[in-house]
Amino acid sequence: MDIQAYMTQVGTQARQASRALLRATTEQKNRALLAMANALEANKATLQAENAKDLVKGEANGLDAAMLDRLAITDVTIASMAEGLRQIAALQDPVGEISDMSFRPSGIQVGKMRVPLGVVGIIYESRPNVTIDAAALCLKSGNAAILRGGSEALHSNQALAGCIRQGLSDAGLAADTVQVIETTDREVVGHLIAMPEFVDVIIPRGGKGLIERISQGARVPVIKHLDGICHVYIDDDADFEKAVKVALNAKTHRYGVCNAMETLLVAESQAEKVLPELAKLYAEKQVELRGCEKTCAIIDAKAASEEDWASEYLAPVLSIKVVADVDAAMDHIASFSSGHTESIITENFTTARRFLAEVDSSSVMVNASTRFADGFEYGLGAEIGISTDKFHARGPVGLEGLTSQKYIVLGDGTIRQ
């Protein structure tokens, strides 16, 4: 296969489809999403047969149990994907929304209209459900999509692509609105991230290594986050029960997720009271503790190194540092945070407001677990990923994050004097 010719064709078709999609109504997009959900359920046997090919190959290639579990398309997976499509169909359509209209002294009206980004390229690993999630979010937000899944899920993704095409056809939308790359050739990725004439934004979904490679080689904007080094700070004025509850949940609810707490900061005035209780609870969960000198003097913990403060463990490991006050906590966060999510536990309104205003991360919380930092919990319905960049989207990226705004001007034969 001539990869350059293939990707040029894919890009051309995507650009044409994105223009046609501007004429699609909300009802049409929703009809396509609901038809996709029905197609998933109707083609369950085919989906699972194709997925079995990937599982057999994956096992032969030495994929571990966790990877095989993520790769599997079960009855539950199909039901979840179908339900996700129906939920996205029920969300408000952001496209075409007009806001901030105002009359100018010249006689014109000026406002903003929300519009699709155009063509979204998504590069992801292993999980076939991302194929459906990405297709649905892009379609509802009016974007054409080019999806490049991992080679380990090739048969699964192509089977899912068939359900997507069926849904688009049932709604009278172009089949090229969502294209799932049909080859495992890695050269595809290099072309996809370097076609600004066809692709408006790239979204990588996967491990840090994948995201770094995409970010370094892309010639189009990338929506991404590299690390989730999230902090919880227990303030001088923290409520003891709230502090213990949040610090435990933020670390142990799930370990291998980007919004799990990796460093706990504790005000000196609270350390001797709260750390022994937390250490007992963490021990029950078999969490390894790595602490600063003051922490190690209060509880049984390994000595933390400078590297620990900059580590995303994604595991039952937690670094703990005792700090003088909120200023010291914010200094530490400014030095070591990845800009994902930080939380303060405090009953002091003034301190809370300072933390919200001065901490520069995509999500900043008061008296809440960092585990809430995702699109579903924020009421976005679903998310395509999380961005720690400041342009164009920040935080969980849902439907609105897959759109932009343009200025619109209304006149009545109005001319500039």
C-alpha positions as CSV (number, residue, x, y, z in Angstrom):
1,M,0.0,0.0,0.0
2,D,1.2,3.5,-0.9
3,I,0.7,5.1,2.6
4,Q,1.1,8.7,1.4
5,A,-1.5,8.3,-1.3
6,Y,-3.8,6.5,1.1
7,M,-3.6,9.2,3.7
8,T,-4.0,11.9,1.1
9,Q,-7.2,10.2,0.1
10,V,-8.4,9.8,3.7
11,G,-7.6,13.5,4.4
12,T,-9.4,14.7,1.3
13,Q,-12.4,12.7,2.1
14,A,-12.4,13.9,5.7
15,R,-12.2,17.6,4.7
16,Q,-15.1,17.2,2.2
17,A,-17.1,15.4,4.8
18,S,-16.5,18.1,7.4
19,R,-17.9,20.7,5.0
20,A,-21.0,18.6,4.3
21,L,-21.5,18.0,8.0
22,L,-22.0,21.8,8.5
23,R,-25.4,21.3,6.9
24,A,-26.4,18.4,9.2
25,T,-29.1,19.1,11.6
26,T,-29.1,18.1,15.3
27,E,-31.9,15.6,14.6
28,Q,-29.8,14.0,11.8
29,K,-26.7,13.7,14.0
30,N,-28.8,12.2,16.9
31,R,-30.5,9.8,14.5
32,A,-27.0,8.6,13.3
33,L,-25.9,8.1,17.0
34,L,-29.0,6.1,17.9
35,A,-28.7,4.0,14.7
36,M,-25.1,3.2,15.7
37,A,-26.3,2.0,19.1
38,N,-28.8,-0.2,17.5
39,A,-26.2,-1.6,15.0
40,L,-23.9,-2.5,17.9
41,E,-26.6,-4.5,19.6
42,A,-27.7,-6.1,16.3
43,N,-24.2,-7.1,15.3
44,K,-23.0,-8.4,18.7
45,A,-22.0,-11.8,17.4
46,T,-19.9,-10.3,14.5
47,L,-18.2,-7.8,16.9
48,Q,-17.2,-10.5,19.3
49,A,-16.0,-12.9,16.6
50,E,-13.8,-10.2,15.2
51,N,-12.6,-9.3,18.6
52,A,-11.7,-12.9,19.3
53,K,-9.2,-12.7,16.5
54,D,-7.5,-9.8,18.2
55,L,-7.5,-11.5,21.6
56,V,-6.0,-14.7,20.1
57,K,-3.3,-12.7,18.4
58,G,-2.7,-10.5,21.4
59,E,-2.2,-13.5,23.7
60,A,0.2,-15.0,21.1
61,N,2.1,-11.7,21.1
62,G,2.4,-11.7,24.9
63,L,-0.1,-9.1,25.8
64,D,-0.5,-9.1,29.6
65,A,-3.9,-9.9,31.3
66,A,-4.7,-6.2,31.9
67,M,-4.1,-5.3,28.2
68,L,-6.2,-8.3,27.1
69,D,-9.0,-7.2,29.5
70,R,-9.0,-3.7,28.0
71,L,-9.1,-5.2,24.5
72,A,-12.0,-7.6,25.1
73,I,-15.5,-6.7,23.7
74,T,-17.9,-8.4,26.1
75,D,-21.7,-8.2,26.4
76,V,-21.1,-5.5,29.0
77,T,-18.8,-3.6,26.8
78,I,-21.3,-3.5,23.9
79,A,-24.1,-2.5,26.3
80,S,-21.9,0.3,27.7
81,M,-20.9,1.6,24.2
82,A,-24.6,1.6,23.1
83,E,-25.6,3.4,26.2
84,G,-22.8,6.0,25.7
85,L,-24.1,6.7,22.2
86,R,-27.6,7.2,23.5
87,Q,-26.4,9.5,26.2
88,I,-24.4,11.6,23.7
89,A,-27.5,11.8,21.5
90,A,-29.4,13.2,24.5
91,L,-26.8,16.0,25.1
92,Q,-27.4,19.5,23.9
93,D,-25.8,20.3,20.5
94,P,-23.3,23.1,20.9
95,V,-23.0,23.8,17.2
96,G,-24.6,27.0,16.0
97,E,-25.1,28.4,19.5
98,I,-25.0,32.2,19.3
99,S,-23.9,34.2,22.4
100,D,-22.8,37.7,23.5
101,M,-24.8,39.6,20.9
102,S,-24.6,43.3,21.3
103,F,-25.5,46.5,19.4
104,R,-22.6,48.7,18.4
105,P,-23.0,52.5,17.9
106,S,-22.4,52.0,14.2
107,G,-25.7,50.0,13.9
108,I,-24.2,46.5,13.5
109,Q,-24.8,43.7,15.9
110,V,-21.7,41.6,17.0
111,G,-21.7,38.2,18.6
112,K,-20.2,34.8,18.6
113,M,-21.3,31.5,17.0
114,R,-20.0,28.1,18.2
115,V,-18.6,26.1,15.3
116,P,-16.9,22.7,14.8
117,L,-13.1,22.5,14.7
118,G,-13.3,20.7,11.3
119,V,-11.4,17.5,11.1
120,V,-10.2,15.7,14.2
121,G,-7.5,13.0,14.1
122,I,-7.5,10.7,17.1
123,I,-4.6,8.2,17.8
124,Y,-5.2,5.7,20.5
125,E,-4.2,2.3,21.9
126,S,-5.9,-1.0,22.7
127,R,-9.4,-0.1,23.9
128,P,-11.9,-0.6,21.1
129,N,-14.6,1.4,23.0
130,V,-12.6,4.5,22.2
131,T,-13.5,4.0,18.5
132,I,-17.2,4.5,19.4
133,D,-16.7,7.2,22.0
134,A,-14.5,9.3,19.6
135,A,-16.8,8.8,16.6
136,A,-19.8,9.9,18.7
137,L,-18.3,13.0,20.3
138,C,-16.8,14.1,17.0
139,L,-20.1,13.6,15.1
140,K,-22.3,15.4,17.7
141,S,-19.9,18.3,17.7
142,G,-20.0,18.5,13.9
143,N,-16.5,17.3,13.2
144,A,-15.3,14.7,10.7
145,A,-13.0,12.2,12.4
146,I,-10.0,10.1,11.3
147,L,-9.4,7.4,13.9
148,R,-6.2,5.4,14.1
149,G,-6.5,2.6,16.7
150,G,-3.8,0.3,17.9
151,S,-2.7,-2.6,15.7
152,E,-3.7,-5.0,18.5
153,A,-7.4,-4.0,18.0
154,L,-7.5,-3.9,14.1
155,H,-10.2,-6.5,13.6
156,S,-12.3,-5.1,16.5
157,N,-12.0,-1.5,15.2
158,Q,-13.0,-2.4,11.6
159,A,-16.0,-4.3,12.9
160,L,-17.0,-1.2,15.0
161,A,-16.4,0.9,11.9
162,G,-19.0,-1.1,10.1
163,C,-21.6,-0.2,12.8
164,I,-20.6,3.5,12.5
165,R,-21.0,3.5,8.8
166,Q,-24.4,1.9,9.1
167,G,-25.5,4.6,11.5
168,L,-24.3,7.4,9.3
169,S,-26.0,5.8,6.3
170,D,-29.3,5.5,8.2
171,A,-29.2,9.2,8.9
172,G,-28.2,10.2,5.4
173,L,-24.8,11.4,6.4
174,A,-21.6,10.7,4.4
175,A,-19.7,7.5,5.2
176,D,-16.5,9.5,5.3
177,T,-17.7,11.5,8.2
178,V,-15.9,9.0,10.4
179,Q,-13.0,7.0,8.9
180,V,-11.2,4.3,10.8
181,I,-7.7,3.7,9.4
182,E,-7.6,0.2,7.8
183,T,-3.8,-0.5,8.0
184,T,-1.5,-1.1,10.9
185,D,1.4,0.5,9.1
186,R,3.0,2.9,11.6
187,E,3.9,5.3,8.8
188,V,0.2,6.3,8.9
189,V,0.7,8.2,12.2
190,G,3.5,10.3,10.8
191,H,1.3,11.4,7.9
192,L,-1.8,12.0,10.0
193,I,0.0,14.4,12.4
194,A,1.6,16.3,9.5
195,M,-1.4,17.1,7.3
196,P,-2.5,20.6,8.3
197,E,-4.3,21.0,5.0
198,F,-6.6,18.2,6.0
199,V,-6.5,17.9,9.8
200,D,-7.3,20.7,12.2
201,V,-6.4,19.0,15.5
202,I,-4.9,15.8,16.8
203,I,-5.9,14.1,20.0
204,P,-3.7,11.2,21.3
205,R,-5.2,8.8,23.8
206,G,-2.7,6.5,25.5
207,G,0.5,6.3,27.5
208,K,3.0,9.1,28.1
209,G,5.4,7.7,25.5
210,L,2.8,7.8,22.7
211,I,1.6,11.4,23.6
212,E,5.2,12.7,23.8
213,R,6.0,11.2,20.3
214,I,2.8,12.7,18.8
215,S,3.4,16.1,20.4
216,Q,7.0,16.4,19.2
217,G,6.3,15.4,15.6
218,A,2.9,17.1,15.0
219,R,2.5,19.9,12.6
220,V,-1.1,20.5,13.6
221,P,-2.3,21.5,17.1
222,V,-2.5,18.7,19.7
223,I,-4.9,18.4,22.6
224,K,-3.2,16.4,25.3
225,H,-1.8,15.9,28.8
226,L,1.4,14.1,29.5
227,D,1.3,13.5,33.2
228,G,-1.3,13.5,36.0
229,I,0.8,14.6,39.0
230,C,-2.1,15.7,41.2
231,H,-1.9,17.1,44.7
232,V,-4.1,17.3,47.7
233,Y,-3.2,20.0,50.3
234,I,-4.6,19.6,53.9
235,D,-4.6,23.2,55.2
236,D,-4.2,24.6,58.7
237,D,-8.0,25.1,58.8
238,A,-9.0,21.7,57.4
239,D,-11.8,19.7,58.9
240,F,-10.2,16.4,60.1
241,E,-12.9,14.0,58.8
242,K,-13.1,15.7,55.4
243,A,-9.3,15.7,55.1
244,V,-9.0,12.0,55.8
245,K,-12.0,11.0,53.6
246,V,-10.7,13.1,50.6
247,A,-7.0,12.1,50.9
248,L,-8.0,8.4,51.1
249,N,-10.4,8.5,48.1
250,A,-8.1,10.6,45.9
251,K,-5.3,8.0,46.2
252,T,-7.1,4.7,46.6
253,H,-10.3,4.9,44.6
254,R,-8.3,3.8,41.5
255,Y,-4.5,3.8,41.1
256,G,-3.9,3.7,37.3
257,V,-5.7,6.9,36.4
258,C,-4.5,10.4,35.6
259,N,-6.7,12.1,38.2
260,A,-5.4,10.0,41.2
261,M,-3.5,12.0,43.8
262,E,0.3,11.3,43.7
263,T,1.5,13.8,46.3
264,L,-0.2,14.7,49.6
265,L,0.8,18.0,51.2
266,V,0.0,18.6,54.9
267,A,0.2,21.8,56.9
268,E,2.6,21.5,59.9
269,S,-0.2,22.3,62.3
270,Q,-2.2,19.3,61.0
271,A,0.6,16.7,60.4
272,E,0.8,15.0,63.8
273,K,-3.0,14.7,64.0
274,V,-3.9,13.6,60.4
275,L,-0.9,11.6,59.2
276,P,-1.1,8.7,61.7
277,E,-4.8,8.1,60.9
278,L,-4.1,8.3,57.1
279,A,-1.0,6.0,57.4
280,K,-3.2,3.4,59.1
281,L,-5.8,3.6,56.3
282,Y,-3.2,3.5,53.6
283,A,-1.6,0.5,55.2
284,E,-4.9,-1.3,55.0
285,K,-4.9,-0.6,51.2
286,Q,-1.2,-1.6,51.0
287,V,-0.1,1.8,49.7
288,E,3.6,2.4,49.9
289,L,4.4,5.8,51.6
290,R,7.4,7.9,50.7
291,G,7.8,11.0,52.9
292,C,9.9,14.1,53.6
293,E,12.0,14.2,56.8
294,K,9.2,15.6,58.9
295,T,6.8,13.0,57.6
296,C,9.1,10.1,58.4
297,A,9.5,11.5,61.9
298,I,5.7,11.1,62.4
299,I,4.8,7.9,60.5
300,D,6.6,4.9,59.1
301,A,7.5,5.9,55.5
302,K,10.4,5.5,53.1
303,A,12.5,8.6,52.6
304,A,11.3,10.5,49.5
305,S,13.7,11.6,46.9
306,E,13.5,14.7,44.7
307,E,12.4,12.4,41.9
308,D,9.3,11.3,43.9
309,W,7.8,14.8,43.9
310,A,7.9,14.8,40.1
311,S,6.6,11.2,39.7
312,E,3.2,10.0,38.4
313,Y,3.1,6.6,40.0
314,L,-0.2,5.2,38.6
315,A,0.3,2.7,41.4
316,P,-0.4,2.2,45.2
317,V,2.5,4.6,46.0
318,L,2.1,8.0,47.6
319,S,4.6,10.8,48.4
320,I,3.9,13.0,51.4
321,K,5.4,16.3,52.3
322,V,4.8,18.4,55.4
323,V,4.7,22.2,54.5
324,A,4.6,25.3,56.6
325,D,1.4,26.8,55.2
326,V,-0.7,27.4,52.0
327,D,2.1,29.5,50.4
328,A,4.6,26.7,50.8
329,A,2.0,24.2,49.4
330,M,1.4,26.4,46.4
331,D,5.1,26.8,45.8
332,H,5.5,23.1,45.8
333,I,2.6,22.6,43.4
334,A,4.0,25.3,41.1
335,S,7.4,23.4,41.0
336,F,6.1,19.9,40.6
337,S,2.6,19.8,39.3
338,S,1.8,18.6,35.8
339,G,-1.1,21.1,35.6
340,H,-3.8,18.5,35.8
341,T,-5.7,18.7,39.1
342,E,-5.1,20.1,42.6
343,S,-7.3,20.2,45.7
344,I,-7.3,22.0,49.0
345,I,-9.0,20.8,52.2
346,T,-9.9,23.9,54.3
347,E,-12.8,25.6,56.1
348,N,-11.2,29.0,55.5
349,F,-13.0,30.8,52.7
350,T,-10.2,33.3,52.1
351,T,-7.6,30.6,51.8
352,A,-9.8,28.6,49.5
353,R,-10.3,31.6,47.2
354,R,-6.6,32.2,47.1
355,F,-5.9,28.6,46.2
356,L,-8.5,28.7,43.4
357,A,-7.1,31.9,42.0
358,E,-3.3,31.2,42.4
359,V,-3.0,27.5,41.5
360,D,-2.4,27.2,37.8
361,S,-3.9,23.8,36.9
362,S,-6.7,22.7,34.5
363,S,-8.9,21.7,37.5
364,V,-8.6,23.3,41.0
365,M,-10.9,22.0,43.8
366,V,-11.9,22.8,47.4
367,N,-12.8,20.0,49.8
368,A,-13.2,17.5,46.9
369,S,-11.3,14.4,45.7
370,T,-9.2,14.8,42.6
371,R,-10.9,11.7,41.2
372,F,-13.8,14.0,40.1
373,A,-11.7,15.5,37.3
374,D,-13.3,13.9,34.3
375,G,-15.9,14.8,31.8
376,F,-18.7,12.6,33.1
377,E,-18.4,13.9,36.6
378,Y,-18.3,17.5,35.3
379,G,-21.6,17.0,33.5
380,L,-20.1,17.0,30.1
381,G,-21.7,13.6,29.3
382,A,-18.5,12.2,28.0
383,E,-15.0,13.4,27.2
384,I,-12.5,12.8,24.4
385,G,-9.6,13.4,26.8
386,I,-8.1,15.9,29.3
387,S,-6.0,18.9,28.3
388,T,-3.4,20.5,30.5
389,D,-2.6,23.1,27.8
390,K,-4.0,26.6,27.9
391,F,-5.1,26.8,24.3
392,H,-7.6,25.9,22.9
393,A,-9.3,23.6,25.4
394,R,-8.3,23.0,29.1
395,G,-9.4,20.3,31.5
396,P,-11.8,17.6,30.4
397,V,-12.6,18.0,26.7
398,G,-16.3,17.3,25.9
399,L,-18.5,18.5,23.1
400,E,-17.8,22.2,23.6
401,G,-14.1,21.5,23.7
402,L,-14.4,20.0,20.2
403,T,-15.8,23.3,19.0
404,S,-14.5,26.9,18.6
405,Q,-16.2,30.3,18.2
406,K,-16.2,32.7,15.4
407,Y,-17.5,36.3,15.4
408,I,-20.7,37.0,13.5
409,V,-21.8,40.5,12.4
410,L,-25.4,41.4,11.5
411,G,-26.3,44.6,9.6
412,D,-29.0,46.1,7.5
413,G,-27.1,47.5,4.6
414,T,-24.9,49.1,7.2
415,I,-21.7,50.8,6.0
416,R,-18.7,52.1,8.0
417,Q,-18.6,55.9,8.1
